[in-house]
Amino acid sequence: MKRGFFFGLMNVNRIDRIRAFRKLCTLKERGLTRQAITTEIFSQFNIPKSTIYFWYTGRNTPTGSTG
């Protein structure tokens, strides 16, 4: 099976990624730990944990790279 770039995100549509990102921002504002946020987003939206970490640190957004 050939994998595409960011193969884990191929199964999640753009709207769900944006919802997940908004939830991440909300949880981050509430002061939850990175691990708790990552676990919550992963279990609810099935987005790879590495992607969630990049969102958390500000390296990426749901629509692509920030820089």
ABEGO torsion letter per residue (X at the ends): XBBBBGAAAAABBAAAAAAAAAAAAAAAAAGBBAAAAAAAAAAAAGBBAAAAAAAAAGABBAAEBAX
